């Protein structure tokens, strides 16, 4: 084996390890963001539920109760859909960012293989 080939392998291995470390760091930060968003969601949902129960108990008639309940249910479903989209986008962003350094290393390796062939 030639010395320059050995040096290329060492360099490639070092860059691969650096990419894995960077990927792990980005993933950890991203999952912190997801956890923070989850906590905010739980807090917001609890506050909304509390307000909804208070409003329902303040109703003066069954008709008023049913109308308010219907409105709250619709808002709840719409909110759940919006929050699901938000979490899906956040998760996709985290995964994409975490895989970027690894993807770059795969591309570099493929380029190296092509140039060696």
KAJOKA-V279260 format. One record per backbone hydrogen bond with DSSP energy under -0.5 kcal/mol. CO is the residue of the C=O (numbers start at 1). NH is the residue of the N-H. E is the energy in kcal/mol with one decimal. If there is no record, write none. Layout:
BEGIN
CO,NH,E
CO,NH,E
END
This chain:
BEGIN
2,6,-1.9
3,7,-2.5
4,8,-1.9
5,9,-2.1
6,10,-2.5
7,11,-2.6
8,12,-2.8
9,13,-2.6
10,14,-2.4
11,15,-2.5
12,16,-2.2
13,17,-2.3
14,18,-2.4
15,19,-2.1
16,20,-2.2
17,21,-2.4
18,22,-2.6
19,23,-2.7
20,24,-2.5
21,25,-2.4
22,26,-2.6
23,27,-2.5
24,28,-2.5
25,29,-2.3
26,30,-2.5
27,31,-2.7
28,32,-1.7
29,33,-1.9
30,34,-2.2
31,35,-2.5
32,36,-2.5
33,37,-2.5
34,38,-2.3
35,39,-2.3
36,40,-2.4
37,41,-2.2
38,42,-2.4
39,43,-2.5
40,44,-2.6
41,45,-2.9
42,46,-2.3
43,47,-2.1
44,48,-2.5
45,49,-2.6
46,50,-2.3
47,51,-2.3
48,52,-2.5
49,53,-2.6
50,54,-2.2
51,55,-2.3
52,56,-2.7
53,57,-2.5
54,58,-1.1
56,59,-1.2
61,65,-2.4
62,66,-2.6
63,67,-2.5
64,68,-2.5
65,69,-2.8
66,70,-2.4
67,71,-2.3
68,72,-2.9
69,73,-2.4
70,74,-2.3
71,75,-2.5
72,76,-2.3
73,77,-2.3
74,78,-2.5
75,79,-2.4
76,80,-2.4
77,81,-2.3
78,82,-2.2
79,83,-2.8
80,84,-2.3
81,85,-2.2
82,86,-2.2
83,87,-2.5
84,88,-2.4
85,89,-2.7
86,90,-2.4
87,91,-2.7
88,92,-2.5
89,93,-2.4
90,94,-2.2
91,95,-2.6
92,96,-2.5
93,97,-2.4
94,98,-2.5
95,99,-2.0
96,100,-1.0
97,101,-0.6
99,103,-2.8
100,104,-2.3
101,105,-1.6
102,106,-2.3
103,107,-2.4
104,108,-2.1
105,109,-2.5
106,110,-2.5
107,111,-2.2
108,112,-2.1
109,113,-2.6
110,114,-2.4
111,115,-2.2
112,116,-1.7
113,117,-1.3
END
